[in-house]
Amino acid sequence: MGLWRKREQVILWSTAYFPLLLIMVYRFVDSNDYFKKTKWGLWLGRQVDKTLFDLIVILGIISFSLLIYRLVSNWLFSDYDRQLKDKEIGKDISIRKYERISVNDYSFFLMTLLLPLISIDHASVINFTVTFLIIVIIIIIYVKTDYISVCPVFFISGRHLFKATISDQSRANEAINPLSRQKVIIITRDKSMNLNNKFRTEKLINNIYYVSNTSNNPSTEGN
């Protein structure tokens, strides 16, 4: 078991697709002239060029979405670093090696984000509804498979994701039992990690772990 249940994953992925949903809604409203038919819309149309207005709306959506990304990520990870350092949760580990997640791992998410924008006319209620349902299905798939490592919300959270090998055993014990080493995905505030340091971790879901550096000095245990 981990700290997270399905609820946190649903919130995470819904937040990730939030900008796409806002853009879809704007394109639907704009394409059907719902906004232009209002008195305020007619007045604004005389004051601001359509291209400029679209640019302002898109920039506004992006800025608002980044803010939501930040707020949601801070809520999801609130107090984990303190709890780990105070040993209220988690266990002590060593990180044997780590590497950044490949850009190729994000290709499916980017495809599901960009294709609806460039290939679908959202003026149609049917197209809008089908696209929305596809996004819902994709989120369900992500949640069912506990696949959060490629979620873009982490980029805005001030945290970093790595593929890592971790262990809660000494190197001598690992030589006897190599299975004591685990290959996992870790989420941490550290941009890079000194492998001589001590860390503490708590499992979030499946093979995803939140890691906090609990030592500023190299370990002297010889592990």
C-alpha positions as CSV (number, residue, x, y, z in Angstrom):
1,M,0.0,0.0,0.0
2,G,1.0,3.6,-0.4
3,L,0.1,7.1,0.8
4,W,-2.0,7.7,-2.3
5,R,-5.3,6.2,-3.4
6,K,-7.0,6.5,-6.7
7,R,-8.4,9.9,-5.7
8,E,-5.0,11.6,-5.8
9,Q,-4.3,10.2,-9.2
10,V,-7.6,11.4,-10.6
11,I,-6.9,14.9,-9.3
12,L,-3.4,14.8,-10.7
13,W,-4.4,13.8,-14.2
14,S,-7.5,16.0,-14.3
15,T,-5.2,18.9,-13.5
16,A,-2.8,17.9,-16.2
17,Y,-5.5,18.0,-18.9
18,F,-7.2,21.1,-17.5
19,P,-5.5,23.5,-20.0
20,L,-6.7,21.3,-22.9
21,L,-10.3,21.3,-21.6
22,L,-10.3,25.1,-21.2
23,I,-9.0,25.6,-24.7
24,M,-11.6,23.2,-26.0
25,V,-14.4,25.1,-24.2
26,Y,-13.1,28.4,-25.6
27,R,-12.9,27.1,-29.1
28,F,-16.4,25.7,-28.8
29,V,-17.9,28.9,-27.5
30,D,-15.9,31.0,-30.0
31,S,-16.8,28.8,-33.1
32,N,-20.5,29.0,-32.3
33,D,-20.4,32.8,-31.7
34,Y,-21.9,32.4,-28.2
35,F,-19.7,35.1,-26.8
36,K,-19.9,37.4,-29.9
37,K,-23.7,37.6,-29.7
38,T,-23.6,39.2,-26.3
39,K,-23.5,43.0,-25.9
40,W,-20.2,42.9,-24.1
41,G,-18.8,40.6,-26.8
42,L,-19.9,43.0,-29.6
43,W,-18.3,46.0,-27.8
44,L,-15.1,44.1,-27.2
45,G,-15.0,43.0,-30.9
46,R,-14.9,46.7,-31.9
47,Q,-12.0,47.4,-29.5
48,V,-9.7,44.5,-29.9
49,D,-8.5,42.6,-33.0
50,K,-9.7,39.0,-33.0
51,T,-6.1,37.6,-33.3
52,L,-5.0,39.7,-30.4
53,F,-8.0,38.6,-28.4
54,D,-7.3,34.9,-29.1
55,L,-3.7,35.4,-28.0
56,I,-4.7,37.1,-24.8
57,V,-7.2,34.3,-24.0
58,I,-4.7,31.5,-24.7
59,L,-2.0,33.2,-22.6
60,G,-4.6,33.7,-19.8
61,I,-5.5,30.0,-20.0
62,I,-1.8,29.0,-19.8
63,S,-1.1,31.3,-16.9
64,F,-4.2,30.2,-15.0
65,S,-3.4,26.5,-15.6
66,L,0.2,26.9,-14.4
67,L,-1.2,28.4,-11.2
68,I,-3.6,25.5,-10.8
69,Y,-0.7,23.1,-11.4
70,R,1.3,24.7,-8.7
71,L,-1.5,24.8,-6.2
72,V,-2.5,21.2,-6.8
73,S,1.0,19.9,-6.6
74,N,1.7,21.8,-3.3
75,W,-1.5,20.3,-1.9
76,L,-0.7,16.8,-3.0
77,F,2.9,16.9,-1.6
78,S,2.2,19.1,1.4
79,D,4.3,18.4,4.4
80,Y,5.9,15.2,3.0
81,D,9.5,16.6,3.4
82,R,9.0,17.6,7.0
83,Q,7.3,14.3,7.9
84,L,10.1,12.3,6.3
85,K,12.9,14.3,8.0
86,D,11.1,14.0,11.4
87,K,10.7,10.3,10.7
88,E,6.9,10.5,11.1
89,I,6.5,8.4,7.9
90,G,8.7,6.4,5.6
91,K,12.0,4.5,6.0
92,D,15.7,5.2,5.5
93,I,17.3,4.2,2.2
94,S,20.3,4.6,0.1
95,I,20.1,5.5,-3.6
96,R,22.6,3.4,-5.6
97,K,22.0,5.1,-9.0
98,Y,19.6,7.3,-10.7
99,E,18.9,8.9,-14.1
100,R,16.4,11.3,-15.6
101,I,13.3,10.0,-17.2
102,S,13.6,10.0,-21.0
103,V,11.8,12.6,-23.1
104,N,10.3,9.6,-25.1
105,D,8.4,8.6,-22.0
106,Y,6.3,11.7,-22.4
107,S,5.3,11.1,-26.0
108,F,1.9,9.5,-25.3
109,F,0.8,12.3,-23.1
110,L,2.0,15.0,-25.6
111,M,0.2,13.1,-28.4
112,T,-3.1,13.1,-26.4
113,L,-2.7,16.7,-25.6
114,L,-1.8,18.0,-29.1
115,L,-3.9,15.8,-31.4
116,P,-7.3,17.2,-30.2
117,L,-6.1,20.7,-30.8
118,I,-4.8,20.3,-34.3
119,S,-7.1,17.6,-35.8
120,I,-10.6,18.1,-34.3
121,D,-13.2,20.9,-34.9
122,H,-14.6,21.7,-31.6
123,A,-17.5,23.7,-33.0
124,S,-19.5,20.5,-33.1
125,V,-21.2,19.4,-29.9
126,I,-20.5,15.8,-31.0
127,N,-16.8,16.4,-31.6
128,F,-16.5,18.2,-28.3
129,T,-18.3,15.5,-26.4
130,V,-16.3,12.7,-28.0
131,T,-13.0,14.4,-27.3
132,F,-14.0,15.0,-23.7
133,L,-14.9,11.3,-23.3
134,I,-11.6,10.2,-24.8
135,I,-9.8,12.4,-22.3
136,V,-11.8,10.8,-19.5
137,I,-10.9,7.3,-20.8
138,I,-7.2,8.2,-21.0
139,I,-7.3,9.5,-17.4
140,I,-9.0,6.3,-16.3
141,I,-6.3,4.2,-18.0
142,Y,-3.5,6.3,-16.3
143,V,-5.2,5.8,-12.9
144,K,-5.9,2.1,-13.4
145,T,-2.2,1.5,-14.3
146,D,-0.8,3.8,-11.6
147,Y,1.1,5.6,-14.3
148,I,1.9,9.1,-12.9
149,S,5.6,9.4,-13.8
150,V,5.0,11.3,-17.0
151,C,2.5,13.8,-15.5
152,P,3.5,17.4,-16.4
153,V,2.2,18.7,-13.1
154,F,5.6,17.7,-11.6
155,F,7.4,20.2,-13.8
156,I,5.6,23.1,-12.0
157,S,5.8,21.6,-8.5
158,G,9.5,22.4,-7.9
159,R,10.1,18.6,-7.8
160,H,12.0,16.3,-10.0
161,L,11.4,12.7,-11.2
162,F,14.2,10.1,-11.7
163,K,14.4,6.4,-12.4
164,A,16.4,5.1,-9.5
165,T,17.7,2.0,-7.8
166,I,17.2,2.2,-4.0
167,S,17.9,-0.1,-1.1
168,D,17.3,-0.2,2.6
169,Q,20.2,-2.8,3.1
170,S,24.0,-2.5,3.3
171,R,26.1,-3.3,0.3
172,A,27.2,-6.5,2.0
173,N,23.6,-7.7,2.4
174,E,22.8,-6.6,-1.2
175,A,25.6,-8.9,-2.4
176,I,24.0,-11.8,-0.6
177,N,20.5,-10.8,-1.7
178,P,20.5,-8.7,-4.9
179,L,16.7,-8.5,-4.8
180,S,16.9,-6.1,-1.9
181,R,17.6,-3.4,-4.5
182,Q,14.5,-1.9,-6.1
183,K,14.2,-0.2,-9.4
184,V,11.6,2.6,-8.8
185,I,10.6,6.1,-9.9
186,I,11.4,8.7,-7.2
187,I,10.0,12.2,-6.7
188,T,12.2,14.6,-4.9
189,R,13.0,18.3,-4.5
190,D,16.7,17.7,-5.3
191,K,17.8,18.5,-8.9
192,S,20.7,16.1,-8.4
193,M,21.7,13.7,-5.6
194,N,24.9,12.8,-3.8
195,L,24.7,9.1,-3.6
196,N,26.8,9.1,-0.4
197,N,24.0,10.9,1.4
198,K,21.2,9.3,3.4
199,F,17.6,9.6,2.2
200,R,14.2,8.7,3.6
201,T,11.3,7.6,1.4
202,E,7.6,6.8,1.5
203,K,5.8,4.8,-1.1
204,L,3.0,6.8,-3.0
205,I,1.7,4.1,-5.3
206,N,3.0,1.0,-7.1
207,N,6.7,1.8,-7.8
208,I,6.5,5.5,-7.2
209,Y,8.3,6.8,-4.1
210,Y,8.6,10.3,-2.6
211,V,12.2,10.8,-1.4
212,S,13.7,13.4,0.9
213,N,17.4,14.1,1.6
214,T,17.9,13.6,5.3
215,S,21.7,14.1,5.4
216,N,23.9,17.0,4.2
217,N,27.0,14.9,4.9
218,P,28.3,11.8,3.3
219,S,27.3,8.6,5.0
220,T,29.9,6.8,7.1
221,E,28.3,3.5,7.4
222,G,30.1,2.0,4.5
223,N,27.0,0.9,2.7
